[in-house]
Amino acid sequence: LTIAGSDCSGGAGIQADIKTMIMNGVYAMSAITALTAQNTTGVYGIQEASPEFLDNQLDCIFTDIFPDAVRIGMLSSSKIRRHVAPKLRQYQARHIVLDPVMVSTSGHKLIEDDAIAALTDDLMPLTSLITPNLREAEVLTDHPINNVEEMKSAALELLKFGCKAVLLKGGHLEGGLMCDVLQIAGESTPHLFTSTKIESPNTHGTGCTLSSAIATFLALGY
């Protein structure tokens, strides 16, 4: 199940999630939190679903086709966020992967300021994994992150919100070497995933795709 916003251009949001899930061999469902008017150049409009209608979608899904994993993406307001966590607790959802979407790749802000507290207080303690990028991690930890050592410290700090693991993505690092940092609760040493940087303009929806793939493989038992 993906709980996220719709991207009319098909590159991000639930469209990216569903494509990723299907390509990796699972049945995909969606609860839509908002409609967006966007494309690869930016986000030009957001129309949020009502919290009551989101509840309705989640009830329909969990009472009929119980998901083996849940991926959470764009939740633009605190009222929407505060409806998701109670439903996940009510149905005892498992394998929850949270992509704390705050800013689009094109730089458009996708979250209200008061929604951040709802994210850290209500949702993060329920999650198996959170997948922030550097900019989102800077918002959550309230300090800059400029290198791998600072990423390691930030990942440990993010665990304090109650999540079981943090995958801090280093795509915004300067230089030619990229590094993602995976810190699992209870482990003293982080796992580092490094590669050379690939210059590409095709970065629309990468966070959605990655978190959906991880949720898919958790559903499959990995």
Beta strands, then each sheet from edge to edge (+ up, - down):
strand 1: 2-7
strand 2: 30-39
strand 3: 42-48
strand 4: 70-72
strand 5: 96-98
strand 6: 129-130
strand 7: 165-168
strand 8: 177-184
strand 9: 191-196
sheet 1: 3+ 2- 1- 4- 5- 6-
sheet 2: 7+ 8- 9+
end
